[in-house]
């Protein structure tokens, strides 16, 4: 197997031109599992870890720009955690320290697993995904990039280069349900953003459908019912209706990790708790609640 180790995007694109059947490799936390189980047999690999343009993060105006090679560990840094608290909460639930040191946001997007922990947060934040190839760049919504389980609209030779996210957009929450408190693939997860300035709630669901699902009807309902001036919690009746609408948005399946009914129940519980925390000022990390919903 050929292994290319480019240090720039130009070198990465040149390597792909030399070997058009090559696979791009980011952190490798999903990629190498597939290789080890003989689900993937690439003739060549273009490793992106050393590509300078994919590293780090910066603030541009009201946006945080994340290099696609940024790791989950880097997302937990205090300053970045202040700007993107929902993404920091999600990052804390990912695997072990070793996995968080290797896994990247770009890799999570490129893998396109319905259970990807960063994906609901990016969806709820209306993140823009910038991809590039030898022929130029384009910007995509998450829903336009990921179109099915492990299926994206990336063209041959295209690489995810950065993710652009609004900085500190209101109150952000991420909750995850799994079979234990660590090293677990999500049975269900929920990201919720309350945008006080925009007077809107955005709610995205993971691991309960073929792709991340925005609970649009639930968002519209609760956004219209909240007292944005007083910032008072929704009534019990409104909260119950919001929860029911979230559950109805889910499209789960039965598999070896959970039943569809339990997944549907779980996202409702998580969405209800997330909305409650927004109004209570409870910012506990999701890792404290990574357990079976009751």
C-alpha positions in Angstrom: 0.0 0.0 0.0 1.3 3.5 -0.9 1.2 6.1 1.9 1.4 9.8 1.1 2.3 12.2 3.9 1.6 15.7 2.5 2.2 18.9 4.5 0.0 21.1 2.4 -3.4 20.8 0.6 -1.6 21.3 -2.7 0.6 18.3 -2.0 -2.5 16.3 -0.9 -4.3 17.1 -4.2 -1.1 16.2 -6.1 -0.9 12.8 -4.3 -4.5 12.1 -5.3 -3.8 12.9 -8.9 -1.0 10.4 -8.8 -3.3 7.7 -7.4 -7.0 8.5 -8.0 -8.0 5.4 -6.1 -6.3 6.6 -2.9 -8.4 7.2 0.3 -8.0 10.3 2.4 -7.2 9.6 6.1 -7.8 12.0 8.9 -7.6 10.7 12.5 -8.2 7.1 11.5 -10.4 6.2 14.5 -13.1 4.9 12.1 -11.0 4.3 9.0 -8.6 1.8 10.7 -11.5 -0.1 12.2 -12.8 -0.7 8.7 -9.4 -1.7 7.5 -8.9 -4.1 10.4 -12.2 -5.8 9.6 -11.4 -6.0 5.9 -14.3 -3.6 5.1 -11.9 -1.3 3.3 -8.8 -2.1 1.3 -7.4 1.1 -0.2 -4.6 0.8 -2.7 -3.1 4.0 -1.3 -3.7 6.4 1.6 -3.3 10.2 1.7 -2.7 11.1 5.3 -4.0 14.5 6.2 -2.6 14.8 9.7 0.4 16.9 8.7 -1.5 19.3 6.4 -1.0 22.7 7.8 -4.1 24.3 6.4 -6.3 21.8 8.2 -5.0 22.6 11.7 -6.1 24.9 14.5 -8.9 27.4 14.7 -9.5 31.1 14.5 -12.3 33.7 15.0 -13.4 35.7 11.9 -16.0 38.3 12.9 -18.9 36.5 14.5 -17.8 33.0 13.3 -15.4 30.4 14.7 -13.5 28.7 11.9 -12.4 25.2 12.8 -9.7 23.5 10.7 -11.0 20.1 9.7 -8.0 18.5 11.4 -8.9 19.9 14.8 -9.2 17.1 17.4 -11.8 16.5 20.1 -9.1 17.2 22.7 -8.5 20.6 21.2 -12.2 21.4 21.2 -12.1 21.0 25.0 -9.6 23.9 25.4 -11.2 26.5 27.8 -11.3 29.4 25.3 -12.8 27.3 22.5 -15.2 25.7 25.0 -16.5 29.1 25.8 -17.2 29.9 22.2 -18.7 26.6 21.3 -19.9 25.0 24.5 -22.2 22.5 22.8 -19.4 21.1 20.7 -17.2 20.9 23.8 -19.9 18.9 25.6 -20.1 16.5 22.7 -16.4 16.2 22.4 -16.1 15.1 26.1 -18.3 12.1 25.4 -16.2 10.8 22.5 -14.3 7.6 23.2 -11.2 7.5 25.4 -8.4 10.2 25.7 -6.5 8.4 23.0 -9.5 8.6 20.6 -10.1 12.2 21.5 -6.4 13.0 20.7 -6.7 11.4 17.3 -10.3 11.9 16.1 -11.1 15.0 14.2 -14.1 17.0 13.3 -13.4 16.6 9.6 -13.1 12.9 10.0 -16.4 12.7 11.9 -18.1 14.6 9.0 -16.4 12.5 6.3 -17.3 9.2 8.0 -21.0 10.4 8.0 -22.1 8.0 10.7 -25.7 8.7 12.0 -24.2 8.3 15.5 -21.4 10.9 15.0 -21.4 12.9 18.2 -20.3 16.3 16.7 -22.9 16.2 14.0 -26.1 17.1 15.9 -24.3 20.1 17.4 -23.1 21.3 14.0 -26.6 20.8 12.6 -28.2 22.8 15.5 -25.6 25.6 15.0 -26.3 25.8 11.3 -22.6 25.2 10.6 -21.2 25.6 7.1 -18.8 22.9 5.8 -16.1 24.1 3.4 -14.7 21.4 1.1 -11.9 21.8 -1.5 -10.2 20.1 -4.4 -7.7 20.9 -7.1 -10.5 22.7 -8.8 -11.6 25.1 -6.0 -13.8 25.4 -2.9 -17.5 25.2 -2.1 -19.5 25.7 1.1 -22.2 23.2 2.1 -24.9 22.9 4.8 -24.6 19.7 6.8 -27.7 18.3 5.2 -26.2 18.8 1.8 -23.0 17.1 2.7 -24.3 14.0 4.5 -27.1 12.3 2.6 -27.2 8.8 4.1 -25.4 6.4 6.5 -21.7 6.8 5.6 -22.7 8.6 2.4 -21.6 12.1 1.5 -21.7 14.3 -1.6 -17.9 14.7 -1.6 -16.6 14.4 -5.1 -13.4 12.3 -5.9 -10.4 14.3 -4.7 -12.4 16.6 -2.4 -11.3 17.2 1.2 -13.2 18.8 4.1 -11.0 21.8 5.0 -12.9 23.8 7.6 -16.1 24.2 9.5 -17.6 27.7 10.1 -19.8 28.0 13.2 -21.4 31.1 14.8 -19.5 31.9 18.0 -21.3 31.6 21.4 -24.8 31.5 19.8 -27.1 31.5 22.8 -27.4 28.6 25.2 -26.1 25.2 24.0 -26.7 21.8 25.3 -25.7 18.3 24.2 -27.0 15.1 25.7 -26.2 11.5 24.8 -27.7 8.2 25.7 -25.6 5.0 25.7 -25.2 1.7 27.4 -22.5 3.0 29.8 -20.8 6.2 30.8 -17.8 6.1 28.5 -16.3 4.4 25.3 -19.8 4.0 23.8 -21.5 4.7 20.5 -24.7 6.7 21.0 -28.0 5.0 21.2 -29.4 8.5 20.8 -28.1 12.0 21.2 -29.6 15.5 21.1 -28.2 19.0 20.6 -30.3 22.0 21.4 -29.5 25.7 20.9 -31.5 28.6 22.3 -30.7 31.7 20.3 -31.8 34.5 22.6 -31.1 37.3 20.0 -32.7 35.4 17.2 -35.6 34.2 19.4 -35.4 30.7 18.2 -34.7 27.2 19.4 -32.9 24.7 17.2 -32.9 21.0 18.0 -31.0 18.2 16.2 -31.2 14.5 16.8 -28.5 11.9 16.2 -28.5 8.1 15.9 -32.3 8.1 15.4 -32.4 8.1 11.6 -30.2 7.6 8.5 -28.8 11.1 9.0 -28.9 13.8 11.6 -32.5 15.1 11.9 -33.6 18.7 12.7 -36.8 18.6 14.6 -38.2 21.5 12.6 -41.9 21.3 13.8 -40.8 21.1 17.4 -38.4 24.0 16.9 -41.1 26.2 15.4 -43.7 25.3 18.1 -41.5 26.0 21.1 -39.9 29.1 19.6 -43.3 30.6 19.3 -44.3 29.7 22.9 -41.2 31.0 24.8 -41.3 34.3 26.6 -38.0 35.6 25.1 -38.1 38.9 27.1 -38.6 37.3 30.5 -36.7 34.1 29.7 -39.2 32.2 31.7 -39.4 28.4 31.3 -42.1 27.0 29.0 -45.3 25.7 30.7 -45.6 22.1 31.4 -48.1 21.7 28.6 -45.8 23.4 26.1 -42.9 21.3 27.2 -44.9 18.1 26.8 -46.0 19.1 23.3 -42.4 20.0 22.4 -41.2 16.6 23.6 -43.9 14.8 21.6 -43.0 16.7 18.5 -39.3 15.8 18.9 -40.2 12.1 19.3 -42.4 12.2 16.2 -39.4 13.7 14.2 -37.2 10.7 15.0 -36.9 7.8 12.4 -35.1 5.2 14.5 -34.5 1.5 13.7 -34.1 -1.6 15.8 -30.6 -2.9 15.9 -28.2 -4.7 18.3 -27.7 -1.6 20.4 -31.3 -0.6 21.0 -34.9 -0.8 19.9 -36.6 1.9 17.8 -39.1 2.6 20.5 -36.4 3.2 23.1 -34.5 5.5 20.8 -37.7 7.5 20.2 -38.3 7.7 23.9 -34.7 8.7 24.6 -34.6 11.7 22.3 -37.7 13.0 23.9 -36.3 12.7 27.3 -33.0 14.3 26.2 -34.7 17.2 24.4 -36.9 17.9 27.4 -33.9 17.9 29.8 -31.8 20.1 27.4 -34.6 22.7 27.2 -35.0 22.6 30.9 -31.2 23.2 31.4 -31.3 26.2 29.1 -33.7 28.0 31.4 -32.2 26.7 34.7 -28.7 27.8 33.8 -27.5 24.2 34.3 -24.4 23.7 32.2 -23.3 20.3 33.4 -21.3 18.4 30.8 -23.1 15.7 28.9 -20.7 13.1 30.2 -22.4 13.3 33.6 -25.6 12.1 31.9 -24.3 9.5 29.5 -26.6 6.8 30.7 -29.9 5.1 29.9 -32.8 7.6 29.9 -35.6 7.0 32.3 
